[in-house]
Amino acid sequence: MSLDRSDLPRPEYPRPQFRRDRWLNLNGRWEFEIDRSDTGRERGLVERDLTDGITVPFAPEARFSGVGEQDFMRAVWYRRTVTVPEQWDGDRVLLHFGAVDHDATVWVNGIEVGRHRGGFSGFTFDITDAAPAGVPVPLVVRARDEPEGPQARGKQSAEYTPIAAKYWRTTGIWQTVWMEPVPPTHLRRPRITPNVAGGALDVEVPLSANLPGGAVHLRVRDAAGDVAEGTVRADLDLAPRLSLVLPQERIRLWSPSDPHLYDVDIELRDADGRVVDTMESYAGLRSVAITGKQIRINGDVVFQRLVLDQGYYPDGLMTAPSDADLVRDIELGQAAGFNGARLHQKVFEERYLYHADRLGYLVWGEFGDWGCNTDLGQTTNQQPDASYVQEWLEVLERDHAHPAIIGWCPMNETWQDYGDRVTALDDVMRGMFLATKAHDTSRPVLDTSGYAHRIRESDVFDSHDYEQDPEVFAANYRVLSDGLPYVNRSDSTGESWSIGYRGQPFFVSEFGGIWWNPAEADRPQSATRSGSWGYGDRVRTLDEFYARFDGLVGALLDHPDMFGYCYTQLTDVFQEENGIFGFDRSAKFDTERIRAAQLRPAAIETGTRQTNTRQEADARQRDTKGPHA
């Protein structure tokens, strides 16, 4: 029986692909205190009541938190009383945090139960020994968020105010906090991998410990009933594995046009056949493959018409105000003709991926890696640290089984000249690439989106190109078929930041960003209100916008070796006014017209070729200057 309350903010179950019946939502009002000098522990904040209040799971910078503090906060503290339900006595009690930015320490009943570093990945602590069932105990969280030094921040501004393509910061708790009971020996998150060629779902089920004489039982269901089931011993392997072969007549592939999901039930049974632990999951049977320059889904060439989604909300910042807001963003993208999104500089909450799974919305799983500059304001001295790899591995583990994710990209716009020495950026980029490949061999991996490609084994190659003239934009890609892609170049040397292209599938993973604010249309660009910006010259009329959008999109749709694109962006975000929709998700354009421009067949889908002029493209290829999304 669930103990959640619908009157709490974000009351829905936060982990839809690993579901148990019993849980307790801890969102709502907590005590809160800002600790600007990070001296709270010395001043007794672990033990005493805090001075203010906050609504969790919204960050203190967000209006919905009830705090609305937008200055830098080196540390913040949270406190509330929790009572483990008496009916959970005898179980282990797990305390889950969806995300806390950035370094979290948690105390229960005055006992430190764990620490975690990283603002985008979730974490769990066993609090059983500190919180006896039926006894109210204090739960205290300290979150440190230092403004200096390398740290995965995503789009959080290093200056006081948002600027260019960076926005208000997020400090502390920003996703759901909750508890659940589990038996002493219990199931952990299953890793479900689709095996289309074998007509099966390959399932790996980690256990907290082996169970002598026990077994793991799995059952796959659809709307018509049971599809397949199997049992594997729970006393031989720490993570029992089983391939559930589906009958041919019950195979139904997951795709954007038919996002079919199977239910997956998993039980841990003891030697007498009694159920020790049980959970519910789901899976989609979907394959991703590379054939030449094509990326195929279930063997079919599907042109990826992606949109950049940054997942920001006016009053919630990185936290969606409601589950319905997550659904709306996907539906807005689909209404405008996009079949997926790059989830940009942020690890989206798991419920977003659940909705993408059930709505058939393709996504690239990404990480909020911006923030690895050792000198604020500089972009070339990038030194990410080991925490990037640790946090990215946590993300991969959480999101492995989502069929909507069709590729991984751990880094974005890595600005660094390609010199004669191996750098910290090179090491960490390779570490993140190898970690991704070691974890998941079923999806393509892009080493970094745009700019400094350093991994020769990268499955995909791309560029970012904010050229606003459709003719020049098209010319940048006329010799791609000859092995000469448009590449991003160093401002100081004019040389490519990247190693050589070796003929991988190619797409323009950021383009467009057409600047349009109807309220500013009658003003010259030089007189635009302070802070407002987009890419290149601002269009002056709606007709000029449509002509530019059609031309840019058409140049990529018509290219025979372009497997997709990603348009910047789904919505305006604060001062960045280049969205298809407003920051409040209001319509800015004729959505049907945007949709029609994108939905004609792409050349790579039809096999259409074109004649290229190498000299013309060489002469016109250039890097577009200015800030990048």
Secondary structure as UniProt FT lines:
FT   TURN            6..7
FT   TURN            16..17
FT   STRAND          24..25
FT   STRAND          28..34
FT   TURN            36..37
FT   TURN            40..47
FT   STRAND          52..56
FT   TURN            60..61
FT   HELIX           63..65
FT   STRAND          75..83
FT   HELIX           86..88
FT   TURN            89..90
FT   STRAND          92..97
FT   STRAND          100..101
FT   STRAND          103..108
FT   TURN            109..110
FT   STRAND          111..117
FT   STRAND          123..126
FT   HELIX           128..130
FT   TURN            133..134
FT   STRAND          136..144
FT   TURN            154..155
FT   TURN            164..165
FT   STRAND          166..167
FT   STRAND          172..173
FT   STRAND          177..182
FT   STRAND          191..195
FT   TURN            196..199
FT   STRAND          200..204
FT   TURN            212..213
FT   STRAND          215..222
FT   TURN            223..224
FT   STRAND          225..233
FT   STRAND          241..245
FT   HELIX           248..250
FT   STRAND          262..269
FT   TURN            271..272
FT   STRAND          275..283
FT   STRAND          288..291
FT   TURN            292..293
FT   STRAND          294..297
FT   TURN            298..299
FT   STRAND          300..301
FT   STRAND          304..309
FT   TURN            314..316
FT   HELIX           323..335
FT   TURN            336..337
FT   STRAND          340..343
FT   TURN            344..345
FT   HELIX           350..359
FT   STRAND          362..366
FT   TURN            376..377
FT   HELIX           386..399
FT   TURN            400..401
FT   TURN            403..404
FT   STRAND          405..409
FT   STRAND          412..414
FT   HELIX           424..439
FT   STRAND          449..451
FT   TURN            456..457
FT   STRAND          461..465
FT   HELIX           470..475
FT   TURN            476..479
FT   HELIX           480..482
FT   TURN            491..493
FT   STRAND          506..512
FT   HELIX           518..520
FT   TURN            521..522
FT   HELIX           525..527
FT   TURN            530..531
FT   HELIX           542..557
FT   TURN            560..561
FT   STRAND          562..568
FT   TURN            574..575
FT   TURN            583..584
FT   HELIX           591..598
FT   HELIX           603..606
FT   HELIX           614..620
//
